[in-house]
Amino acid sequence: MPSGRFNTLLALSLLLASACAQTRGYRWHHAVVEGAHQIALTAPAEGMWSSSATTQFQVTPAQANATALLGRVEQQGRTLVFTPQFPLMAGQNYRATYTFGTGGPQPLIWLVRIPSGAAPAPRVSAIHPSGREVPANHLKFYIHFSEPMQQGDLLRHVRLLAEDGAEVAEPFRETELWSADGRRLTLWFHPGRQKSGVNLNVELGPVLTPGKSYRLELSRHWASTAGTELGQSFGKTIRAGPPDRTQPDVARWKVSAPPKGTRQPLELLLDEPLDWALLHSQLTVESADGQPVAGDIRVREGERRWAFEPAQPWREGSYRVVVGSVLEDLAGNNLERLFEVDLQNPASRAGNASPRFVPFIVGR
């Protein structure tokens, strides 16, 4: 290949490369383990590597006709891991290649740039719900990281442990839902196990048992998109309470109205812990004539207290909080309908999708 064409293709590929990429179901990774850069390739399923797979994986500098780097390749389950004998150079470009046997598919190739300088180690900054107790039919967690994280291999890095330390089998939905900045993961228990009477619930049982404690554990090997691992495992202990099969009730919320001329927050004490993300997106404040009030939302006390601090001091008058009908509790029951409905009863599927209103008055 002419060197000019190679350099053009290399430049284009490097623009598209990151610390994690996927080709034909195989997934490439770059990580920093105990200070050493590693490049790895994960197969779509177990049993796909041949006995000679470790000899078919090599890493070279990205320039044309470069010699393969010295190092070792190890198979770790579905993953082949290359550890170089000498450190990969920060700011340099490398090409990883896996060549299938005779008559096999085209080789898998990944171009990766080693980040310049030491990338900060990611950390888990929060997990919501923040309280210790959740209903036995709890649905999801929000896991917040300090850095954008590698995606696409969730189940390698997350597990749920029972009180005796045994791993709970197949508790999670494999679909990954990340925020746009890659710092927040929505981790679902499998809804099919948490909803009564559906196939997985009948075959495997619900994920949680009332009265039992569990530990949600994140692997120390989970790496940021810059390739730096968490470095230590992170866990959150939860206790399963009774199942929640009732809808949130706005009428039971308690309102603490602020005085005029201040930026003191409006506060709502909720009737139960509600979904952290939806508390930020489904509640807005407006004046009596429907004009939106700008401000910041804070959720505290185990997602039972919602506070709104206005951007400008409160003016005397009537206001209301507008609550979207999709606001839900920890078990997925929202203002419109229950998470579990009787499919044989059309009336149970009918819900009220209208917003709810919580009025308050800012007085003297």
TITIMI-992157 format. One record per residue (C-alpha): residue number from 1; x, y, z. Coordinates in Angstrom, 3 decimals. Example, Ala and Ser with C-alpha at 12.3 -4.5 7.8 and 13.67 -1.06 7.14 Angstrom:
residues 2
+-----+----------+----------+----------+
:  nr :       xx :       yy :       zz :
+-----+----------+----------+----------+
:   1 :   12.300 :   -4.500 :    7.800 :
:   2 :   13.670 :   -1.060 :    7.140 :
+-----+----------+----------+----------+
***
This chain:
residues 364
+-----+----------+----------+----------+
:  nr :       xx :       yy :       zz :
+-----+----------+----------+----------+
:   1 :    0.000 :    0.000 :    0.000 :
:   2 :    1.441 :    3.449 :   -0.827 :
:   3 :    2.606 :    5.180 :    2.339 :
:   4 :    0.449 :    8.257 :    1.676 :
:   5 :   -2.721 :    6.167 :    1.458 :
:   6 :   -1.737 :    4.214 :    4.585 :
:   7 :   -1.155 :    7.409 :    6.547 :
:   8 :   -4.524 :    8.812 :    5.410 :
:   9 :   -6.344 :    5.637 :    6.488 :
:  10 :   -4.420 :    5.594 :    9.747 :
:  11 :   -5.333 :    9.185 :   10.540 :
:  12 :   -9.004 :    8.522 :    9.791 :
:  13 :   -9.020 :    5.356 :   11.898 :
:  14 :   -7.393 :    7.092 :   14.834 :
:  15 :  -10.102 :    9.730 :   14.793 :
:  16 :  -12.624 :    6.931 :   15.270 :
:  17 :  -10.618 :    4.893 :   17.794 :
:  18 :  -11.177 :    5.052 :   21.553 :
:  19 :  -10.332 :    2.922 :   24.558 :
:  20 :  -13.098 :    0.519 :   23.583 :
:  21 :  -14.368 :   -0.541 :   20.144 :
:  22 :  -16.470 :   -3.307 :   18.644 :
:  23 :  -15.998 :   -5.319 :   15.426 :
:  24 :  -18.368 :   -8.076 :   14.285 :
:  25 :  -19.416 :   -8.728 :   17.887 :
:  26 :  -15.824 :   -8.929 :   19.137 :
:  27 :  -14.879 :   -6.140 :   21.496 :
:  28 :  -11.470 :   -4.485 :   21.815 :
:  29 :  -10.341 :   -2.920 :   25.093 :
:  30 :   -7.431 :   -0.841 :   26.325 :
:  31 :   -6.811 :   -0.644 :   30.057 :
:  32 :   -4.127 :    0.266 :   32.572 :
:  33 :   -3.541 :   -2.530 :   35.092 :
:  34 :   -1.088 :   -1.901 :   37.925 :
:  35 :    0.461 :    0.868 :   35.863 :
:  36 :    0.912 :   -1.234 :   32.696 :
:  37 :   -1.082 :   -0.711 :   29.489 :
:  38 :   -2.859 :   -3.806 :   28.189 :
:  39 :   -4.817 :   -4.425 :   24.983 :
:  40 :   -7.538 :   -7.068 :   25.024 :
:  41 :  -10.071 :   -8.687 :   22.698 :
:  42 :  -13.301 :  -10.231 :   23.998 :
:  43 :  -15.245 :  -12.807 :   21.967 :
:  44 :  -19.072 :  -12.585 :   21.711 :
:  45 :  -19.484 :  -15.914 :   23.550 :
:  46 :  -17.602 :  -18.630 :   25.404 :
:  47 :  -15.821 :  -21.359 :   23.417 :
:  48 :  -15.000 :  -19.247 :   20.355 :
:  49 :  -11.210 :  -19.209 :   20.763 :
:  50 :   -9.169 :  -22.005 :   19.195 :
:  51 :   -6.325 :  -23.714 :   21.055 :
:  52 :   -3.868 :  -21.518 :   19.136 :
:  53 :   -5.720 :  -18.241 :   19.738 :
:  54 :   -2.964 :  -16.731 :   21.895 :
:  55 :   -0.487 :  -17.103 :   19.005 :
:  56 :   -2.797 :  -15.321 :   16.547 :
:  57 :   -2.985 :  -12.032 :   18.470 :
:  58 :   -0.256 :   -9.423 :   18.040 :
:  59 :    0.321 :   -5.718 :   18.607 :
:  60 :    2.612 :   -3.541 :   16.477 :
:  61 :    3.424 :    0.144 :   16.252 :
:  62 :    0.918 :    1.671 :   13.845 :
:  63 :    3.352 :    2.646 :   11.091 :
:  64 :    3.600 :    0.400 :    8.005 :
:  65 :    5.827 :   -2.725 :    8.109 :
:  66 :    6.429 :   -2.412 :   11.862 :
:  67 :    7.681 :   -5.396 :   13.861 :
:  68 :    5.364 :   -7.048 :   16.372 :
:  69 :    5.957 :   -6.067 :   19.990 :
:  70 :    7.321 :   -8.573 :   22.469 :
:  71 :    4.899 :   -9.554 :   25.197 :
:  72 :    2.570 :  -12.268 :   26.422 :
:  73 :   -0.987 :  -13.124 :   25.420 :
:  74 :   -3.230 :  -14.831 :   27.961 :
:  75 :   -6.743 :  -16.198 :   27.595 :
:  76 :   -9.029 :  -15.138 :   30.445 :
:  77 :  -12.427 :  -16.677 :   29.733 :
:  78 :  -13.823 :  -14.962 :   26.642 :
:  79 :  -10.969 :  -12.443 :   26.574 :
:  80 :   -7.456 :  -12.497 :   25.109 :
:  81 :   -5.156 :  -10.065 :   26.941 :
:  82 :   -1.870 :   -8.744 :   25.538 :
:  83 :    0.645 :   -7.426 :   28.081 :
:  84 :    3.751 :   -5.910 :   26.448 :
:  85 :    7.225 :   -6.825 :   27.674 :
:  86 :    8.158 :   -3.149 :   27.539 :
:  87 :    5.699 :   -0.311 :   28.336 :
:  88 :    3.605 :    1.126 :   25.535 :
:  89 :    4.565 :    4.735 :   24.903 :
:  90 :    2.176 :    7.535 :   25.884 :
:  91 :    0.970 :    9.509 :   22.869 :
:  92 :    1.926 :    6.726 :   20.422 :
:  93 :   -0.357 :    4.820 :   18.047 :
:  94 :   -0.548 :    1.023 :   17.928 :
:  95 :   -2.316 :   -1.556 :   15.790 :
:  96 :   -3.748 :   -4.720 :   17.386 :
:  97 :   -4.488 :   -7.628 :   15.044 :
:  98 :   -6.191 :  -10.975 :   15.535 :
:  99 :   -5.770 :  -13.367 :   12.601 :
: 100 :   -8.185 :  -16.284 :   12.239 :
: 101 :   -7.012 :  -19.636 :   10.913 :
: 102 :   -6.871 :  -20.662 :    7.250 :
: 103 :  -10.223 :  -20.184 :    5.582 :
: 104 :  -11.533 :  -18.082 :    8.466 :
: 105 :  -12.943 :  -14.542 :    8.440 :
: 106 :  -10.904 :  -11.449 :    7.689 :
: 107 :   -8.542 :  -10.413 :   10.508 :
: 108 :   -9.809 :   -8.151 :   13.290 :
: 109 :   -7.802 :   -4.915 :   13.455 :
: 110 :   -7.927 :   -2.085 :   15.960 :
: 111 :   -5.931 :    1.146 :   15.924 :
: 112 :   -5.487 :    2.698 :   19.355 :
: 113 :   -3.657 :    5.738 :   20.714 :
: 114 :   -2.107 :    5.473 :   24.168 :
: 115 :   -3.181 :    8.595 :   26.102 :
: 116 :   -0.513 :   11.156 :   26.904 :
: 117 :    0.084 :   11.579 :   30.620 :
: 118 :   -1.510 :    9.637 :   33.443 :
: 119 :   -5.284 :    9.566 :   33.187 :
: 120 :   -7.054 :    9.998 :   36.550 :
: 121 :   -8.464 :    6.853 :   38.092 :
: 122 :  -12.263 :    6.809 :   37.916 :
: 123 :  -14.307 :    6.518 :   41.091 :
: 124 :  -17.914 :    5.803 :   41.931 :
: 125 :  -19.289 :    9.134 :   43.119 :
: 126 :  -22.835 :    7.982 :   43.991 :
: 127 :  -25.379 :    5.202 :   43.626 :
: 128 :  -29.118 :    5.893 :   43.658 :
: 129 :  -31.346 :    5.001 :   45.334 :
: 130 :  -29.139 :    6.252 :   48.135 :
: 131 :  -31.138 :    4.614 :   50.929 :
: 132 :  -30.353 :    1.157 :   52.256 :
: 133 :  -33.824 :   -0.387 :   51.968 :
: 134 :  -35.543 :   -1.022 :   48.622 :
: 135 :  -38.786 :   -2.861 :   47.852 :
: 136 :  -38.384 :   -6.514 :   46.922 :
: 137 :  -39.645 :   -5.638 :   43.427 :
: 138 :  -37.067 :   -2.842 :   43.026 :
: 139 :  -36.177 :   -2.127 :   39.383 :
: 140 :  -33.058 :   -0.025 :   38.826 :
: 141 :  -29.983 :    1.767 :   40.089 :
: 142 :  -28.222 :    4.890 :   38.845 :
: 143 :  -24.451 :    4.507 :   39.162 :
: 144 :  -22.455 :    7.735 :   38.868 :
: 145 :  -18.769 :    7.762 :   37.903 :
: 146 :  -16.243 :   10.583 :   38.025 :
: 147 :  -14.948 :    9.748 :   34.510 :
: 148 :  -16.532 :    8.494 :   31.257 :
: 149 :  -16.462 :    4.689 :   31.435 :
: 150 :  -15.872 :    1.893 :   28.944 :
: 151 :  -19.149 :    0.434 :   27.729 :
: 152 :  -20.414 :   -2.758 :   26.140 :
: 153 :  -19.345 :   -5.425 :   28.637 :
: 154 :  -21.503 :   -4.614 :   31.643 :
: 155 :  -21.977 :   -8.110 :   33.042 :
: 156 :  -18.224 :   -8.644 :   33.453 :
: 157 :  -18.070 :   -5.793 :   35.936 :
: 158 :  -21.283 :   -5.965 :   37.981 :
: 159 :  -22.623 :   -8.688 :   40.239 :
: 160 :  -25.145 :   -9.102 :   43.050 :
: 161 :  -24.173 :  -11.095 :   46.138 :
: 162 :  -26.573 :  -12.670 :   48.626 :
: 163 :  -26.097 :  -12.609 :   52.410 :
: 164 :  -23.997 :  -15.785 :   52.314 :
: 165 :  -21.687 :  -14.336 :   49.656 :
: 166 :  -23.114 :  -16.457 :   46.838 :
: 167 :  -23.622 :  -14.679 :   43.540 :
: 168 :  -27.266 :  -14.205 :   42.531 :
: 169 :  -27.784 :  -15.780 :   39.102 :
: 170 :  -28.812 :  -13.555 :   36.177 :
: 171 :  -30.206 :  -10.607 :   38.138 :
: 172 :  -29.529 :   -7.856 :   35.597 :
: 173 :  -30.888 :   -6.716 :   32.276 :
: 174 :  -27.939 :   -6.785 :   29.857 :
: 175 :  -28.975 :   -3.653 :   27.947 :
: 176 :  -26.677 :   -0.744 :   28.857 :
: 177 :  -28.210 :    2.712 :   29.277 :
: 178 :  -25.605 :    5.464 :   29.663 :
: 179 :  -25.869 :    9.217 :   29.964 :
: 180 :  -24.545 :   11.215 :   27.003 :
: 181 :  -21.293 :   11.973 :   28.852 :
: 182 :  -20.683 :    8.310 :   29.731 :
: 183 :  -20.586 :    9.006 :   33.473 :
: 184 :  -23.951 :    7.619 :   34.593 :
: 185 :  -25.179 :    4.076 :   34.072 :
: 186 :  -28.789 :    3.025 :   34.557 :
: 187 :  -28.515 :   -0.568 :   35.812 :
: 188 :  -31.752 :   -2.562 :   35.692 :
: 189 :  -32.728 :   -5.667 :   37.533 :
: 190 :  -34.320 :   -7.800 :   34.854 :
: 191 :  -37.971 :   -6.650 :   34.695 :
: 192 :  -38.999 :  -10.164 :   33.672 :
: 193 :  -37.827 :  -11.438 :   37.050 :
: 194 :  -39.351 :   -8.595 :   39.040 :
: 195 :  -42.823 :   -8.752 :   37.462 :
: 196 :  -45.084 :  -11.442 :   38.930 :
: 197 :  -46.204 :  -14.299 :   36.727 :
: 198 :  -44.037 :  -13.706 :   33.624 :
: 199 :  -41.673 :  -16.395 :   32.317 :
: 200 :  -38.407 :  -15.428 :   34.044 :
: 201 :  -40.191 :  -14.703 :   37.315 :
: 202 :  -41.729 :  -18.172 :   37.247 :
: 203 :  -38.582 :  -19.986 :   36.067 :
: 204 :  -35.886 :  -18.196 :   38.116 :
: 205 :  -37.909 :  -16.428 :   40.781 :
: 206 :  -37.654 :  -12.751 :   41.741 :
: 207 :  -34.192 :  -11.267 :   42.196 :
: 208 :  -34.765 :  -10.151 :   45.798 :
: 209 :  -36.381 :  -11.877 :   48.771 :
: 210 :  -38.096 :   -9.676 :   51.390 :
: 211 :  -36.093 :   -9.418 :   54.604 :
: 212 :  -32.796 :  -10.434 :   52.963 :
: 213 :  -29.711 :   -8.257 :   52.456 :
: 214 :  -27.636 :   -8.078 :   49.263 :
: 215 :  -24.476 :   -6.405 :   48.039 :
: 216 :  -24.231 :   -4.736 :   44.636 :
: 217 :  -20.558 :   -5.012 :   43.679 :
: 218 :  -18.581 :   -3.279 :   40.914 :
: 219 :  -15.309 :   -4.797 :   39.717 :
: 220 :  -12.037 :   -2.980 :   40.351 :
: 221 :  -11.085 :   -3.774 :   36.744 :
: 222 :  -13.798 :   -1.557 :   35.244 :
: 223 :  -11.875 :    1.040 :   33.240 :
: 224 :  -12.565 :    4.555 :   32.050 :
: 225 :  -12.477 :    5.403 :   28.346 :
: 226 :   -8.906 :    6.594 :   28.989 :
: 227 :   -8.045 :    3.042 :   30.031 :
: 228 :   -7.556 :    3.555 :   33.786 :
: 229 :   -9.276 :    1.064 :   36.093 :
: 230 :  -11.262 :    1.807 :   39.234 :
: 231 :   -8.442 :    0.112 :   41.121 :
: 232 :  -10.628 :   -1.174 :   43.946 :
: 233 :  -13.990 :   -2.882 :   44.117 :
: 234 :  -16.973 :   -0.758 :   45.108 :
: 235 :  -20.096 :   -2.038 :   46.764 :
: 236 :  -23.475 :   -0.963 :   48.089 :
: 237 :  -25.457 :   -3.021 :   50.576 :
: 238 :  -29.234 :   -3.058 :   50.256 :
: 239 :  -32.007 :   -4.734 :   52.217 :
: 240 :  -35.176 :   -5.935 :   50.500 :
: 241 :  -38.389 :   -4.752 :   52.126 :
: 242 :  -41.935 :   -5.784 :   51.227 :
: 243 :  -42.919 :   -5.475 :   47.540 :
: 244 :  -44.406 :   -2.109 :   46.554 :
: 245 :  -47.564 :   -2.454 :   44.460 :
: 246 :  -49.124 :    0.962 :   45.014 :
: 247 :  -48.782 :    4.173 :   43.037 :
: 248 :  -47.138 :    7.337 :   44.379 :
: 249 :  -49.710 :    9.741 :   45.818 :
: 250 :  -49.079 :   13.444 :   45.218 :
: 251 :  -51.902 :   14.310 :   47.619 :
: 252 :  -49.795 :   12.954 :   50.488 :
: 253 :  -46.805 :   15.188 :   49.784 :
: 254 :  -46.068 :   17.892 :   52.344 :
: 255 :  -45.157 :   21.350 :   51.058 :
: 256 :  -42.846 :   23.805 :   52.770 :
: 257 :  -43.267 :   27.159 :   50.972 :
: 258 :  -40.494 :   29.785 :   51.041 :
: 259 :  -40.885 :   33.467 :   52.034 :
: 260 :  -40.932 :   36.170 :   49.371 :
: 261 :  -37.830 :   38.168 :   48.548 :
: 262 :  -35.513 :   35.225 :   49.246 :
: 263 :  -33.992 :   32.376 :   47.313 :
: 264 :  -34.807 :   29.897 :   50.026 :
: 265 :  -35.811 :   26.576 :   48.483 :
: 266 :  -39.316 :   25.268 :   48.065 :
: 267 :  -39.335 :   21.814 :   49.672 :
: 268 :  -41.555 :   18.783 :   49.149 :
: 269 :  -41.539 :   15.873 :   51.581 :
: 270 :  -42.635 :   12.902 :   49.464 :
: 271 :  -44.770 :    9.987 :   50.557 :
: 272 :  -42.079 :    7.415 :   49.606 :
: 273 :  -38.649 :    7.281 :   47.915 :
: 274 :  -39.042 :    8.040 :   44.217 :
: 275 :  -36.881 :    7.594 :   41.126 :
: 276 :  -33.813 :    9.874 :   41.382 :
: 277 :  -33.546 :   10.759 :   37.675 :
: 278 :  -37.274 :   11.348 :   37.212 :
: 279 :  -37.340 :   13.643 :   40.234 :
: 280 :  -34.969 :   15.848 :   38.227 :
: 281 :  -36.877 :   15.685 :   34.935 :
: 282 :  -40.574 :   15.350 :   35.809 :
: 283 :  -41.080 :   18.165 :   38.336 :
: 284 :  -41.114 :   21.808 :   37.272 :
: 285 :  -42.268 :   25.009 :   38.963 :
: 286 :  -44.465 :   27.625 :   37.345 :
: 287 :  -46.318 :   30.770 :   38.349 :
: 288 :  -50.112 :   31.064 :   38.497 :
: 289 :  -50.188 :   32.261 :   34.864 :
: 290 :  -48.166 :   29.258 :   33.665 :
: 291 :  -44.759 :   30.944 :   33.338 :
: 292 :  -41.867 :   28.603 :   34.156 :
: 293 :  -39.652 :   29.481 :   37.106 :
: 294 :  -35.933 :   28.865 :   36.530 :
: 295 :  -33.914 :   27.251 :   39.272 :
: 296 :  -31.966 :   24.256 :   40.546 :
: 297 :  -33.286 :   20.957 :   41.880 :
: 298 :  -31.777 :   19.008 :   44.756 :
: 299 :  -32.913 :   15.573 :   45.913 :
: 300 :  -32.012 :   14.457 :   49.432 :
: 301 :  -32.837 :   12.135 :   52.312 :
: 302 :  -32.990 :    8.919 :   50.359 :
: 303 :  -34.984 :   10.466 :   47.494 :
: 304 :  -37.796 :   11.458 :   49.869 :
: 305 :  -37.131 :   15.203 :   49.932 :
: 306 :  -37.243 :   17.383 :   46.807 :
: 307 :  -36.013 :   20.971 :   46.922 :
: 308 :  -36.134 :   23.764 :   44.331 :
: 309 :  -33.963 :   26.865 :   44.636 :
: 310 :  -35.041 :   29.673 :   42.268 :
: 311 :  -32.542 :   31.553 :   40.128 :
: 312 :  -34.169 :   34.831 :   41.260 :
: 313 :  -35.771 :   35.747 :   44.603 :
: 314 :  -39.356 :   34.602 :   45.057 :
: 315 :  -42.099 :   37.111 :   44.350 :
: 316 :  -45.273 :   37.114 :   46.380 :
: 317 :  -48.041 :   35.118 :   44.740 :
: 318 :  -49.428 :   31.731 :   43.821 :
: 319 :  -47.349 :   28.994 :   42.229 :
: 320 :  -47.568 :   25.323 :   41.525 :
: 321 :  -45.304 :   22.333 :   40.983 :
: 322 :  -46.159 :   20.483 :   37.772 :
: 323 :  -45.575 :   16.739 :   38.102 :
: 324 :  -45.345 :   14.527 :   35.004 :
: 325 :  -47.374 :   11.329 :   35.079 :
: 326 :  -44.340 :    9.124 :   34.354 :
: 327 :  -42.801 :    9.946 :   37.753 :
: 328 :  -42.359 :    6.566 :   39.417 :
: 329 :  -41.324 :    4.904 :   42.629 :
: 330 :  -38.520 :    2.375 :   43.075 :
: 331 :  -40.727 :   -0.473 :   41.848 :
: 332 :  -41.729 :    1.253 :   38.596 :
: 333 :  -45.239 :    2.258 :   39.690 :
: 334 :  -45.889 :    5.691 :   38.219 :
: 335 :  -48.638 :    8.271 :   38.586 :
: 336 :  -50.394 :    6.934 :   35.499 :
: 337 :  -50.517 :    3.220 :   36.308 :
: 338 :  -49.006 :    0.382 :   38.302 :
: 339 :  -45.950 :   -1.452 :   36.979 :
: 340 :  -47.893 :   -4.699 :   37.217 :
: 341 :  -51.267 :   -4.656 :   35.486 :
: 342 :  -53.853 :   -7.347 :   34.930 :
: 343 :  -53.674 :   -8.029 :   31.187 :
: 344 :  -57.092 :   -9.680 :   31.336 :
: 345 :  -58.650 :   -6.530 :   32.772 :
: 346 :  -58.588 :   -3.569 :   30.315 :
: 347 :  -59.582 :   -1.193 :   33.096 :
: 348 :  -56.327 :   -1.905 :   34.950 :
: 349 :  -54.334 :   -0.827 :   31.888 :
: 350 :  -56.138 :    2.481 :   31.591 :
: 351 :  -54.375 :    5.282 :   33.396 :
: 352 :  -54.491 :    9.010 :   33.861 :
: 353 :  -51.620 :   10.527 :   31.838 :
: 354 :  -52.462 :   14.094 :   32.841 :
: 355 :  -49.886 :   16.000 :   34.893 :
: 356 :  -50.554 :   16.512 :   38.590 :
: 357 :  -50.264 :   19.879 :   40.346 :
: 358 :  -49.016 :   20.784 :   43.793 :
: 359 :  -50.046 :   24.387 :   44.581 :
: 360 :  -48.235 :   26.645 :   47.041 :
: 361 :  -48.247 :   30.330 :   47.985 :
: 362 :  -45.264 :   32.570 :   48.545 :
: 363 :  -46.476 :   35.065 :   51.147 :
: 364 :  -45.142 :   37.992 :   53.073 :
+-----+----------+----------+----------+
***
